[in-house]
Amino acid sequence: MTPPIDLAAVTRRRVLEPDGIPTAWAARHPGALPSDGRLLVIAADHPARGALGVRDDRRAMASRSDLLRRLAIAVSRPGVDGVLGTPDILEDLLLAGLLEGRIVFGSMNRAGLQGAVFELDDRFTAYDAATIERLGLNGGKMLTRVAYDDPATAPTLEACGRAITDLAGRGKIALVEPFLSSRGADGWVRNHLDPDSVITSVAIAAGLGATSACTWLKLPVVSEMERVLDATTLPTLLLGGDPTSDPSDTYATWGRALACPPAVGLVVGRALLYPPGGDVAAAVDVAAHLVHGGA
């Protein structure tokens, strides 16, 4: 059984040990790519963009204690290789001793707050490449939304290109999450999840930066994934999103997509942390089997 995170102890350390977090990063034993070359990463960077909803519950991720409890269960399961998060969440897990031997991706651009008039202005407000290198993280993740009718797209692409170049120069993975997006008449930004739109986003993302040597993609699982993944040779982690269908259908779809050559694993947040029925361990175990098989 996974021991609960002592939230009072984490807060106490933040108050009484101002050097506790950098000391803990320095003492941590980082994770390495598994021998099968495949990864299962738990994602927890949604709250920093104001995206707290899961399915019909718009405040599902509002409780940090509940989120950390779910994360503690998930990252402790066999077959889970790492975590993707913003500094606040990763540091909570770090102080609780839950990042030992784990691959860690730092989320870099969180300024495009969900529902804001500036949502498509995905500026870099969290990790930078220098900090990712200094802390011994494995790489940085960046949201790269392309909206042809929004002028914020151009500076976002420029910033992502610079970050990819900077990460590659330090030997760190740039995990790029591209979408073609647009703002609807109701004011909400939506990502286009038809195969051709995803393929176009892949082509744009793959060409960013001075080199693609350390570029990986983070792509949604959509229809015609064989054709989508035929658009790239870059290592690709498949994202789970916020599925509303039956979990068994979702897992079957993930399994088919993982059979495509560029797919090297899953990076999933809400679908595993807040599964229907609430059994985090069981959901994570299914995902681990899909990624690593019987290994």
N, C-alpha and C positions, 0 to 999 in steps of 0.2 A: 504493500500500500504506500502511495506517495505521501510523504510527510507534508503537512500544510506549511505554507510560508508564514513565518512569524513577522507579520506586518509591523507590529510595534517595534521589533528589533531592527527592522530595516529603517524605519523612520528615526529611531534613536541613533543609529550609526550615521545617518545623514546629518543629524544635529551635532553629535559629539565628536565625530571623526571626519573633519572636512577633507582630509587626504585619503579617506577610506576607499573611495571609488577608484582614483588612479592607482592606489596601491593594489587593489584587488585585480584591476586589469593587468598590472605588471606581473602578478603572481599566477594568473590563470594559465592553464595548459590549453592551448587552442586545439581545435579539431582539424582533421585532415580529410581529404576526399576519400570516401570508402573505396575498398579494393575493386568493387564492381563498377565504379565510376558513376554511380547513381545516387541521387540525393532526395531525402524527404526533409523539407524545411517548414517549420511552423511560422506563419506570418502574423505579426501583431503591431502593425504600424498604422492601422486605420484610425484610431482615436485622435492622433495628432492632426488629422485633416478634418476633424469634426464629424467623421463618419462613424457613428455609434450604433447604427441600426443593423439588425439581423432579421431577415424576412419581414414579418409584420411588426416586430418590436423595435421601434425607432430609438429606444434607449438601452438596448440590450447590453452594450459594452460600456455603459456609464459607470458601473461599479468597478473600481480598480481592484478591490479585494477579490471579487468574483472572477475577473479576468485573469488575475495572477494565479488564482487557485486552478483555473482551467489550464493555464499555461504550464504550471508545475506538473500537472498530470500528463499533459501532452509531451513535454520535452523529456520526461522520465521514461517514456515507453520505448521498448526495444525497436530498433529500426529508424528512430528519429535522429537525423544527423545534425540539425541546426535550427537556428532561429533567425528571423528577420524582424527588426524592430527599430524604433526611434530610441534616442539616448535614454529617456526616462524609463521606458519599459525594460530595455536591456540592462540598465543599471540596477533596477529592482531585482531582476533575475540574477545578476552578477552578485549582488550582496547576499542573496539567498543561496549562493553556491550552485546555481542551476546551469551555468554556462561552461562548466569544466568539460573539456574534451569535445566541445561542440563547435561546429562551423557557425560563424556569425556574420550576417550581412547587416550593415547599417543603412537605414533609410535616409535619403539625402534631401529630397525636395518635397516639403509638406505645406507649402504656402497656399496652394490652390484649395482653399477650404470649401467643403461641400455646401452648395447652395449660395455661395457668395457671388457678387457681381464680378469678382476677380478670380473666379474658380479656375479658369484656364491659364492663369498666370502662375505656373508651377515653379516658382523661385526656390532656390536652395536655401533652406532655413535650418537644417539639422546637421548631419554629419558632412564633413568635407574629406577629400582624399588624404590630406595630411594627417588628420585625426584617425582615420581608418587605419592608416599605416602605423601610426604611433601606438595605438591600442592593440594592434595585432589582430584586427578583424580580417575576415577573408575577402571582403569586397563591399561595394556600395550599390544600393538599389535606387533607381531613379524612374519616376513616372514621366512618360513622354507622350503627352496628348497633343494631337495635331488637329486643329480646327481651322479649316481654310478661310473661315470668315471672321476669325478673331486675331487681332494683331499681337496678342500675347504669345502666339505660337512661335514666332520668329525668335524672340529672345530665349524662350524655353529651349528650342532646338540648339541655339548657340551655347547656352549654359550646359546642356547635356553633352554636347560635343566636347567642350572643355573638360568636363568631369571625366568622361570616358578616356580622354588622352592622359589626364593627370593620374587616374587610377592605373592605367596600363603602364605608365612610366614607373610606377611603384610596385608592379607585379601583382596588382589586386584586380579581382573580377569586377567588371561593370555589369550589373544586372539591370537591363533596360526593359521597362514595361511600356510598350507603345500601344496607342489606340488612335484611330480616327474618331473624333468626337465632334459634337455640335450641341448648341443650346436650343432647346425646343421653345415653342410658343408659350409654354408655362414657366419658362425661365430656368428649368433644370437642365444641366449638362448630362448628356447620355453618350455612352460609347457605342460605336457601330460594331455589332458582333456578327455580321454576315461574313462569309469566308473571304470575299474579295476585299472588303475593308481591312480585315486583319492582315491579309497578304500585303496590301499596300503599306500598312503600318510597319510590317516587318522589313520591307524594302527600304523605307525611310530610316528606321532605327539602325539597320545594319551598316549604313553608310556614315553614321555619325562618328566624329573623332578622327584623329590622325592615324589610328590603327584599330583593327578589330581583333587583335591578338588575344585580348582579355575580355571581350564582349560576350556576354550571355544574354539570352532573351527570356522574358517572363510573359507568357502568352495565355490568353483565355482558351478554354476548350469550347470550340464551336463546331458546327457541322462541317463536314468535309475536311477533317483534320489532316488526312493524308495529303490533300492538295495544299493546305495551309503550310504544313511543315516541309513540303517539297520546295518552299520558297526560300529556304535558308540552310546553311551548313553550320550555323552557330549553335552551340549547346543551348538547349531550351528547357526551362522549368515551366510546367503547366500550372496555372493558378486555378484555384477552386471557385473563387467568386462567392456569391451568396445564392446557392441553388435553391430552387423552390420545388423541384421534382422529387420523386421518391429517392431516398439515398441509394438504393440498389441500382437504380437507373444511372445516377450520378457516378457511382463507382465503376459501372460497366463502361460508361463513356470515357472515364479517365483511363481505364485499362486499355481500351482500343487506341487511344491517343498515345499512350506510353509505348506502344509497339512501333511507332514511327521512329526512324533512325535518329533525327536530331533531338528527340525527347529524352532527357537524362534524369527526369524526376518531377516531383511535385513541390510547389510552394503554396501552402494552403493555410488560411486563417479561419474565417467564420465557419466554413463547412465542417471543420474538425473540432473547433473549440466550442461551437454551439450547435451540435447536431440535433436533429429531431429526436426526442426522447431523452436527451441530455447525457448520454453515456460517452464521454470524451475518449476514454481509454479504448473502447470498442471501435469507435470511428477511426482513431489514429492507427489502431492495429490493422484495420482493413487497408488503409492507405499505405502502411509500411509493407504489407504483403504485395500490394500492387507494384510498389517501387522496387523492392529487394527480393521478391519471391520468397523462396524458402531459405534464403541466406541468413 
